[in-house]
Amino acid sequence: MEQKELAERAGVSLPSIKRLEQMEGALTATRVSTIEAIRAALEKAGVRFIPENGGGAGVRLAKPAG
């Protein structure tokens, strides 16, 4: 997904997406709502966040329904 599309889907500014992508380490933002909106948009697009399970946290794409 392009940055512009993610920004639109999450309802956040494109510069915010660009700034967050340039950060090293864990995602932090002045507004927690920004991170929550981005996560919600990614989850709606089929990204599943995997919690720490001994092998580290991560993501995967959901299997298509049906």
BATI-812660 format. One line per 10 residues: number of its first residue (from 1); for each residue x, y, z of N, C-alpha, C. Coordinates in steps of 0.05 Angstrom, whole numbers, m for minus. Layout:
<atoms>
NUM> X,Y,Z,X,Y,Z,X,Y,Z  ... $
</atoms>
This chain:
<atoms>
1> 17,m23,0,0,0,0,18,25,0  12,43,m17,27,68,m19,21,86,6  40,103,13,37,121,35,12,138,33  7,148,9,m17,165,5,m43,150,11  m44,125,2,m68,110,6,m72,103,36  m50,97,50,m51,91,78,m60,116,93  m49,139,86,m57,164,99,m87,169,95  m97,165,71,m126,169,66,m143,149,82  m135,124,81,m151,103,96,m150,108,126  m128,118,136,m126,122,165,m136,149,174 $
11> m140,167,155,m149,194,162,m127,211,175  m103,206,168,m80,222,178,m66,235,155  m49,254,161,m35,268,140,m13,251,128  m7,256,102,15,242,89,41,249,102  47,274,110,72,279,124,75,263,150  53,258,164,54,241,188,64,213,181  53,202,160,61,175,152,90,175,145  99,194,130,127,196,122,146,198,146  138,215,165,155,218,189,156,192,205  134,179,209,134,154,224,150,132,210 $
21> 149,131,184,164,110,169,194,115,171  203,140,175,231,146,177,243,141,205  225,137,225,234,133,252,246,105,255  266,103,272,279,77,278,266,66,304  265,40,306,255,28,331,225,27,332  215,24,357,186,22,361,172,48,353  148,44,342,133,67,333,123,84,356  129,109,355,118,128,375,108,152,360  89,164,371,78,189,359,68,206,382  67,232,377,57,250,397,28,243,403 $
31> 13,235,383,m15,228,387,m19,198,383  m26,185,405,m31,156,404,m53,150,384  m72,169,381,m94,164,362,m84,161,333  m61,173,326,m50,170,300,m41,141,295  m27,130,314,m18,102,312,m42,83,311  m62,89,328,m86,72,329,m101,73,302  m102,96,290,m116,99,264,m101,84,242  m75,86,242,m59,71,222,m62,41,226  m61,32,251,m64,3,256,m91,m6,247  m112,9,253,m140,2,245,m142,0,214 $
41> m130,19,200,m131,19,171,m116,m6,160  m93,m12,171,m78,m36,162,m94,m62,168  m106,m63,192,m122,m87,198,m146,m90,180  m158,m68,173,m181,m69,155,m172,m79,127  m147,m73,120,m136,m81,94,m126,m110,95  m128,m124,118,m120,m152,119,m94,m158,133  m82,m138,145,m57,m142,160,m64,m152,188  m52,m173,197,m56,m183,224,m31,m180,240  m33,m167,263,m10,m162,280,m7,m186,299  17,m197,301,23,m221,317,38,m212,342 $
51> 28,m220,365,41,m212,390,68,m227,394  83,m218,412,108,m231,419,102,m260,427  116,m279,415,111,m307,420,136,m323,423  157,m310,431,183,m324,433,200,m319,408  187,m315,386,202,m310,361,201,m280,353  188,m264,370,186,m236,364,159,m228,353  151,m204,357,126,m194,346,129,m191,316  106,m191,302,107,m189,273,80,m184,261  78,m186,235,53,m183,220,51,m205,199  26,m210,190,22,m227,167,m5,m219,154 $
61> m8,m227,129,m33,m221,115,m53,m242,122  m78,m234,126,m99,m253,132,m106,m269,107  m114,m293,110,m123,m310,88,m149,m298,77  m152,m298,51,m178,m288,40,m201,m306,50  m224,m294,55,m247,m309,64,m257,m327,41  m266,m351,48,m277,m369,28,m257,m385,15 $
</atoms>
